[in-house]
Amino acid sequence: MTVNIVLKNTGSKSQADNQGAELTVWLAPLLAAQVNSCSSGGKGRCFINSSTEVQWNGKADPDETVTISFQAGVSDPGNQQADLCLQINLGYDSNGDGSNESKVSSKLCPAPLCLPAGPGIITPPQSESGDQKSGSLLIYPIYSSRSADRARENTRISITNIDPIRQSTVRIFFIGAKTASINDAFISLSPAQTAAFLASDFDPDVTGFIIAVSVDRQTGLPVGFNSLIGDVYLRLAAGHSANLPAEACAAVSGWPLRNDLNASSVELKFDGIQYNRMPTELAADYLALSSAENSSMLIVNRIGGDLGSELLPVGRLNVMFHSDAEKASNFEINSLERQVFAKFDSGLPTSAGGLAGDLPESRYGWARIRHDSGGAITGAIINHNPGSTGNFTALNHGRNLHRLAFASTTGLKFPVRPPG
């Protein structure tokens, strides 16, 4: 929104540019003053101290008017109860001693600017991250393609801006599981626009996962724009296929990053204050074990590290499997890659070199997967059964893993560059 503050010297004497700011404006947490957006028509100097503080220094002659204007971003404009208040303090010299000893204060509270994207109660930004909400940052659990056989193995990635009024700029990072390669691209979305593309066109012959971050269209800095949703439709040459929603993290308290335009990188914090927290413990509620007639692919992604160079490896995962025979098996998965993508059978990269003895004898069960050091992880499971067309109990399916516990805080270094 645009904020205009009009000052007028109604006295008979000039108001000098005394020490300190003549005008200070404090913004509510859901507002963020945009860098380089403040102007005062050449009268005095207007500057943005921080995302929540704007100041003006200058003088005003008798009967002179000064208009201070700046732009403020609203993190959750559809929230009809949002606090968008501005606290305005004006200091002036009433006795001519060269100091602004007198103060005038005013508090303005405009109504929210936009209607919600649809009827009903919107999901609050404070709700934990997940695949049934919109957010400012999306994590797509997997993508894969083969340029030599795109018809058999490929991924369609979609991203949608559900906001009916505002446009969005998104930076998309393609993170390779094995090579640690990271490619990125920008995409602009008009209000209520959806876009789709194939992995084979952007990052061919790579298997990994995707992180998409809403950014400022001029500076490239991450911004709060809790109106993004997305999906992947994956088809593997081995026969697996699934439609998996992207998991969304909302910006919780206003625009999460309020940084200098010259910053080369910033840290995204998943701490429940800047962005929603990320899970550290996951669960697969129905896990059909891989056999000659069944193939369950486990996917676990590690969230953390540097998007400008290399993300952290998955590391050690503690897995507790409970079989349909009510037997429990405890083992560890160790991986130096950014993503675990393997059949849930004896081929998993476990510390002991294989699964517990009773696990392959089970038909199905459920698994609890926890990161050993409390790191952030996301994941999915995709099952393929070649006999599904002739057996009503043999089903193909895929879904994201359930979230059981959350990491207290996780950091992700974000390299800044302008779009274009």
LOPALUM-211112 format. One line per field, with one value per residue (C-alpha): residue number from 1; x, y, z; residue in three letters. Coordinates in Angstrom, 3 decimals. Layout:
<recs>
num: (NUM ...) $
east: (X ...) $
north: (Y ...) $
up: (Z ...) $
residuo: (ALA ...) $
</recs>
This chain:
<recs>
num: (1 2 3 4 5 6 7 8 9 10 11 12 13 14 15 16 17 18 19 20 21 22 23 24 25 26 27 28 29 30 31 32 33 34 35 36 37 38 39 40 41 42 43 44 45 46 47 48 49 50 51 52 53 54 55 56 57 58 59 60 61 62 63 64 65 66 67 68 69 70 71 72 73 74 75 76 77 78 79 80 81 82 83 84 85 86 87 88 89 90 91 92 93 94 95 96 97 98 99 100 101 102 103 104 105 106 107 108 109 110 111 112 113 114 115 116 117 118 119 120 121 122 123 124 125 126 127 128 129 130 131 132 133 134 135 136 137 138 139 140 141 142 143 144 145 146 147 148 149 150 151 152 153 154 155 156 157 158 159 160 161 162 163 164 165 166 167 168 169 170 171 172 173 174 175 176 177 178 179 180 181 182 183 184 185 186 187 188 189 190 191 192 193 194 195 196 197 198 199 200 201 202 203 204 205 206 207 208 209 210 211 212 213 214 215 216 217 218 219 220 221 222 223 224 225 226 227 228 229 230 231 232 233 234 235 236 237 238 239 240 241 242 243 244 245 246 247 248 249 250 251 252 253 254 255 256 257 258 259 260 261 262 263 264 265 266 267 268 269 270 271 272 273 274 275 276 277 278 279 280 281 282 283 284 285 286 287 288 289 290 291 292 293 294 295 296 297 298 299 300 301 302 303 304 305 306 307 308 309 310 311 312 313 314 315 316 317 318 319 320 321 322 323 324 325 326 327 328 329 330 331 332 333 334 335 336 337 338 339 340 341 342 343 344 345 346 347 348 349 350 351 352 353 354 355 356 357 358 359 360 361 362 363 364 365 366 367 368 369 370 371 372 373 374 375 376 377 378 379 380 381 382 383 384 385 386 387 388 389 390 391 392 393 394 395 396 397 398 399 400 401 402 403 404 405 406 407 408 409 410 411 412 413 414 415 416 417 418 419 420) $
east: (0.000 1.031 1.320 1.089 1.724 1.161 2.918 2.134 3.806 0.862 3.037 4.650 8.243 10.297 10.836 14.542 16.129 17.149 19.112 17.325 14.342 11.426 9.038 9.116 6.609 6.462 4.721 2.821 4.588 2.394 3.653 7.094 8.379 9.931 13.520 14.115 10.391 10.390 10.227 9.431 9.315 12.849 12.080 14.343 15.470 13.218 14.755 13.751 15.573 14.156 11.118 9.094 10.531 10.463 11.954 12.071 14.572 14.041 12.760 9.481 8.901 5.681 2.645 4.835 3.501 5.673 4.307 6.163 5.280 6.455 5.365 4.561 4.077 1.251 2.099 -1.490 -3.871 -6.786 -6.848 -9.758 -8.507 -4.944 -3.238 -2.073 -1.610 0.894 2.204 3.254 5.345 6.170 8.711 8.931 10.605 7.985 10.299 13.043 15.845 16.998 15.598 12.381 11.054 7.369 5.666 2.476 1.417 -1.197 -2.178 -3.760 -5.244 -6.412 -8.651 -7.186 -6.789 -7.900 -10.702 -9.776 -9.045 -12.355 -15.202 -14.665 -11.919 -8.408 -5.684 -3.701 -0.007 0.879 -0.403 2.431 3.842 2.103 0.613 -2.931 -2.211 -0.689 2.569 5.532 7.877 7.069 8.925 8.206 9.154 10.656 11.272 12.955 13.302 15.166 15.903 16.352 12.918 10.801 7.541 8.391 10.104 9.272 7.737 5.180 5.638 2.849 2.734 -0.284 -0.833 -4.200 -4.250 -6.929 -5.253 -1.487 1.135 4.046 7.665 9.067 12.601 12.691 15.677 16.218 18.298 20.008 20.111 23.341 25.420 24.587 23.900 21.560 19.965 17.542 15.070 12.600 8.929 6.331 2.702 -0.173 -3.064 -4.874 -2.469 -1.152 1.912 3.236 6.437 8.350 11.466 13.022 12.890 14.532 16.803 16.942 18.417 18.408 16.479 16.008 13.572 12.518 12.347 10.380 10.663 8.558 10.868 10.686 10.429 13.056 15.596 15.267 15.039 12.622 9.258 6.109 3.493 1.347 -0.604 1.456 0.428 1.863 1.960 4.179 2.976 5.740 6.091 9.077 10.363 9.997 6.220 5.712 3.500 1.980 0.504 2.078 1.221 4.026 4.461 4.009 5.735 4.050 5.777 4.526 5.306 5.133 7.682 10.183 13.372 14.036 17.554 19.931 19.658 23.374 23.081 24.531 22.790 20.265 19.175 15.710 14.723 12.117 11.528 7.811 8.645 9.995 8.699 6.762 8.806 9.914 9.393 12.158 10.042 7.837 5.569 4.278 0.912 0.647 3.853 3.657 7.015 8.831 8.734 8.576 4.955 5.205 7.576 7.437 9.793 10.748 11.692 13.288 14.708 17.069 16.234 19.232 22.512 23.196 20.987 23.865 26.287 25.206 22.516 23.297 23.290 20.472 22.813 21.430 17.748 16.338 13.535 11.056 8.925 5.793 4.579 1.051 2.075 2.699 6.445 8.758 12.062 14.477 17.256 19.150 19.469 22.698 23.028 25.567 23.164 20.600 17.739 17.004 15.216 15.161 12.915 11.791 13.564 17.007 18.490 18.082 21.393 21.242 24.023 23.877 23.810 20.194 16.849 15.950 15.283 11.515 10.921 11.064 8.607 5.929 3.282 2.879 3.093 3.883 7.171 8.346 11.329 13.297 16.402 19.158 20.361 16.998 17.507 14.608 13.298 10.338 9.326 6.884 6.130 5.183 3.931 3.731 2.138 2.184 -0.800 -3.083 -5.191 -6.222 -6.326 -8.580 -6.357 -3.216 -3.236 -0.883 -0.601 1.613 1.413 3.526 4.680 2.853 4.548 4.884 7.359 8.974 12.504 12.750 14.656 16.269 18.295 18.656 21.117 19.547 21.693 20.262 20.154 17.586 15.263 16.121) $
north: (0.000 3.636 5.804 9.606 11.866 15.611 18.094 21.823 24.589 26.692 28.900 32.258 31.032 28.531 25.102 24.303 20.950 20.284 17.367 14.043 13.185 15.599 12.773 9.090 6.472 3.016 0.232 -2.753 -6.164 -7.218 -4.215 -3.757 -0.489 -1.141 -0.088 2.989 3.792 6.886 10.381 13.896 15.908 17.196 18.769 17.380 13.768 10.743 7.366 3.902 2.916 -0.597 -2.436 -1.046 2.484 5.410 8.848 12.315 15.096 18.602 22.119 23.842 27.544 29.243 27.923 25.364 21.858 18.725 15.373 12.212 9.100 5.505 1.996 -0.693 -4.368 -6.233 -9.838 -11.075 -8.641 -11.081 -11.214 -8.998 -8.748 -7.813 -5.023 -2.493 0.442 3.275 5.195 8.709 11.040 14.619 16.703 20.506 23.518 25.618 28.097 28.656 27.090 24.763 21.521 19.629 19.636 19.473 16.352 15.531 11.883 10.167 6.542 5.469 2.004 1.411 -1.538 -4.587 -3.849 -7.037 -9.497 -13.124 -15.352 -17.140 -17.684 -19.189 -18.784 -18.697 -20.904 -18.666 -18.154 -19.424 -22.940 -25.419 -26.048 -28.708 -29.667 -28.419 -24.697 -21.895 -20.208 -18.054 -21.017 -24.361 -27.687 -30.163 -33.655 -35.042 -34.487 -36.711 -37.010 -38.852 -36.852 -40.070 -41.357 -38.410 -40.280 -42.928 -40.785 -37.138 -34.717 -31.985 -29.173 -26.669 -23.503 -21.283 -17.789 -17.935 -14.191 -12.520 -9.086 -9.259 -10.637 -12.752 -13.399 -16.787 -18.149 -21.903 -24.036 -27.494 -29.530 -32.658 -35.577 -37.227 -34.518 -31.759 -29.532 -26.575 -24.824 -21.943 -19.935 -17.088 -17.177 -14.384 -15.126 -12.753 -12.661 -16.029 -17.507 -21.068 -22.191 -25.655 -26.976 -30.239 -31.184 -32.367 -28.777 -27.157 -29.745 -32.902 -36.245 -35.244 -36.659 -34.441 -32.021 -28.391 -25.352 -22.334 -18.985 -15.852 -12.876 -9.153 -8.586 -5.818 -6.784 -10.582 -10.572 -13.116 -11.620 -12.754 -13.782 -16.506 -17.274 -19.956 -23.588 -26.253 -29.905 -32.398 -35.225 -37.818 -40.785 -43.139 -45.635 -48.344 -47.829 -45.613 -42.555 -40.096 -36.630 -35.016 -31.552 -29.173 -28.545 -24.882 -22.712 -19.413 -16.208 -15.776 -12.217 -9.848 -9.853 -12.277 -10.714 -7.003 -6.592 -4.195 -4.072 -4.838 -8.147 -11.017 -13.645 -13.886 -16.654 -18.155 -19.198 -21.913 -21.073 -20.290 -16.575 -15.845 -18.929 -21.950 -24.673 -27.750 -31.361 -33.487 -36.629 -38.191 -41.208 -43.465 -44.747 -47.614 -48.979 -51.979 -53.722 -54.178 -57.632 -59.157 -57.980 -54.711 -51.743 -48.977 -46.050 -44.034 -40.366 -38.250 -34.759 -32.821 -29.129 -27.039 -25.678 -23.175 -22.744 -20.936 -23.852 -27.088 -28.310 -30.526 -34.316 -36.342 -37.906 -40.407 -41.295 -43.431 -45.678 -47.651 -50.027 -51.648 -54.608 -55.902 -58.776 -56.170 -56.655 -53.674 -53.276 -50.454 -49.527 -46.550 -45.087 -43.296 -41.162 -38.586 -37.395 -34.607 -37.047 -40.651 -42.203 -45.984 -49.018 -49.776 -53.136 -54.565 -52.141 -49.127 -47.483 -48.650 -48.550 -52.322 -53.036 -54.221 -54.300 -56.221 -59.911 -59.918 -56.893 -58.616 -61.244 -58.674 -57.650 -54.071 -51.802 -48.247 -46.464 -43.619 -41.754 -39.292 -37.278 -38.271 -34.728 -32.973 -31.648 -30.696 -33.340 -33.809 -36.884 -39.022 -42.640 -43.952 -47.508 -49.424 -52.834 -54.268 -56.459 -53.591 -53.894 -57.481 -57.419 -55.040 -55.278 -54.311 -50.519 -47.881 -44.766 -41.955 -39.359 -37.116 -38.429 -37.331 -34.824 -35.980 -33.530 -30.257 -28.904 -25.904 -23.961 -24.607 -22.268 -22.130 -19.714 -17.901 -16.283 -12.931 -11.741 -9.646 -11.387 -11.124) $
up: (0.000 -0.463 2.649 2.247 5.245 4.778 7.080 7.136 9.111 10.300 12.495 11.769 12.077 10.114 11.580 11.204 10.456 14.041 15.457 15.035 12.895 12.677 11.722 12.722 11.579 13.180 11.251 12.643 12.320 9.381 7.406 5.882 4.417 1.016 0.513 -1.661 -1.762 0.459 -1.047 0.137 -3.074 -2.703 0.653 3.334 3.445 3.799 4.609 5.770 8.945 8.954 7.681 10.592 10.907 8.467 9.236 7.690 8.381 7.065 7.565 6.764 6.228 7.359 5.462 3.641 3.009 2.871 1.658 2.705 0.692 0.947 0.011 2.579 1.873 3.600 4.431 4.824 3.084 3.106 6.907 7.856 11.469 10.508 12.462 9.855 12.222 11.797 14.820 13.697 15.876 14.799 16.674 16.340 17.936 19.720 21.474 18.916 20.962 18.151 19.568 18.866 22.396 21.408 20.067 18.203 17.921 15.813 15.222 11.937 11.437 7.847 7.070 5.272 1.590 -0.108 0.163 0.924 -2.070 -1.510 0.961 4.384 6.928 5.488 6.930 9.294 8.477 11.965 11.190 10.702 7.244 5.163 1.818 2.513 2.723 0.667 1.513 0.514 0.056 -1.570 -1.360 -4.142 -2.865 -6.076 -9.772 -12.343 -16.110 -18.858 -21.960 -23.973 -22.947 -21.828 -22.418 -19.795 -17.160 -16.613 -14.143 -14.668 -12.155 -11.552 -9.474 -8.837 -7.475 -5.691 -4.945 -7.117 -7.080 -6.584 -8.932 -7.728 -8.660 -7.667 -7.736 -8.304 -7.231 -8.746 -6.286 -7.589 -5.162 -6.286 -7.953 -5.444 -8.440 -7.950 -10.918 -10.573 -12.624 -12.062 -12.956 -12.786 -12.018 -12.663 -10.171 -10.124 -12.687 -12.807 -14.735 -15.566 -17.104 -17.524 -15.596 -18.863 -20.168 -17.135 -15.483 -17.635 -16.532 -12.866 -9.915 -6.890 -5.277 -5.729 -3.454 -4.733 -2.910 -3.361 -4.013 -4.655 -8.398 -8.317 -5.656 -5.620 -1.817 -0.301 0.617 2.355 -0.199 1.342 -1.824 -3.575 -4.080 -6.347 -7.421 -9.187 -11.377 -11.558 -13.891 -13.578 -16.116 -13.445 -13.521 -10.473 -10.846 -8.410 -8.100 -5.026 -3.664 -2.795 0.911 1.800 4.399 5.165 6.186 9.746 10.876 7.971 5.196 6.679 5.354 5.579 4.309 2.659 -1.105 -1.291 0.577 -1.452 0.675 3.492 5.824 5.652 9.166 9.676 13.322 13.503 13.588 10.126 8.290 9.556 11.208 9.259 10.370 11.843 12.274 9.578 9.261 6.483 7.703 5.189 3.754 1.441 1.453 -1.827 -3.375 -6.839 -7.066 -5.191 -5.205 -2.579 -3.161 -0.081 -0.571 2.163 1.499 3.742 4.167 5.186 3.891 1.124 -1.943 -3.607 -3.464 -1.807 0.564 3.530 3.012 4.519 7.079 9.563 9.877 12.681 11.392 13.480 11.411 12.876 10.811 10.322 12.634 15.375 15.272 15.540 13.714 14.438 12.011 10.614 7.133 6.262 3.146 1.961 -0.732 -0.462 -1.016 -0.108 -3.083 -2.788 -2.491 1.024 1.178 1.875 -0.654 1.641 2.648 6.280 8.845 9.356 5.624 5.520 7.264 10.397 9.834 10.239 8.000 4.580 5.834 6.551 4.045 5.159 8.161 9.088 9.689 11.896 10.410 12.550 11.727 14.123 14.881 14.712 11.182 8.923 6.506 4.177 2.227 0.305 -0.556 -4.012 -4.531 -7.820 -8.271 -11.821 -10.978 -10.053 -13.217 -12.404 -8.609 -6.716 -3.607 -5.544 -5.748 -7.083 -4.940 -3.742 -0.975 1.191 4.548 7.673 9.980 13.584 15.132 14.118 14.354 16.676 14.033 10.661 8.480 4.716 3.123 0.193 -2.540 -3.624 -7.214 -9.082 -11.552 -15.214) $
residuo: (MET THR VAL ASN ILE VAL LEU LYS ASN THR GLY SER LYS SER GLN ALA ASP ASN GLN GLY ALA GLU LEU THR VAL TRP LEU ALA PRO LEU LEU ALA ALA GLN VAL ASN SER CYS SER SER GLY GLY LYS GLY ARG CYS PHE ILE ASN SER SER THR GLU VAL GLN TRP ASN GLY LYS ALA ASP PRO ASP GLU THR VAL THR ILE SER PHE GLN ALA GLY VAL SER ASP PRO GLY ASN GLN GLN ALA ASP LEU CYS LEU GLN ILE ASN LEU GLY TYR ASP SER ASN GLY ASP GLY SER ASN GLU SER LYS VAL SER SER LYS LEU CYS PRO ALA PRO LEU CYS LEU PRO ALA GLY PRO GLY ILE ILE THR PRO PRO GLN SER GLU SER GLY ASP GLN LYS SER GLY SER LEU LEU ILE TYR PRO ILE TYR SER SER ARG SER ALA ASP ARG ALA ARG GLU ASN THR ARG ILE SER ILE THR ASN ILE ASP PRO ILE ARG GLN SER THR VAL ARG ILE PHE PHE ILE GLY ALA LYS THR ALA SER ILE ASN ASP ALA PHE ILE SER LEU SER PRO ALA GLN THR ALA ALA PHE LEU ALA SER ASP PHE ASP PRO ASP VAL THR GLY PHE ILE ILE ALA VAL SER VAL ASP ARG GLN THR GLY LEU PRO VAL GLY PHE ASN SER LEU ILE GLY ASP VAL TYR LEU ARG LEU ALA ALA GLY HIS SER ALA ASN LEU PRO ALA GLU ALA CYS ALA ALA VAL SER GLY TRP PRO LEU ARG ASN ASP LEU ASN ALA SER SER VAL GLU LEU LYS PHE ASP GLY ILE GLN TYR ASN ARG MET PRO THR GLU LEU ALA ALA ASP TYR LEU ALA LEU SER SER ALA GLU ASN SER SER MET LEU ILE VAL ASN ARG ILE GLY GLY ASP LEU GLY SER GLU LEU LEU PRO VAL GLY ARG LEU ASN VAL MET PHE HIS SER ASP ALA GLU LYS ALA SER ASN PHE GLU ILE ASN SER LEU GLU ARG GLN VAL PHE ALA LYS PHE ASP SER GLY LEU PRO THR SER ALA GLY GLY LEU ALA GLY ASP LEU PRO GLU SER ARG TYR GLY TRP ALA ARG ILE ARG HIS ASP SER GLY GLY ALA ILE THR GLY ALA ILE ILE ASN HIS ASN PRO GLY SER THR GLY ASN PHE THR ALA LEU ASN HIS GLY ARG ASN LEU HIS ARG LEU ALA PHE ALA SER THR THR GLY LEU LYS PHE PRO VAL ARG PRO PRO GLY) $
</recs>
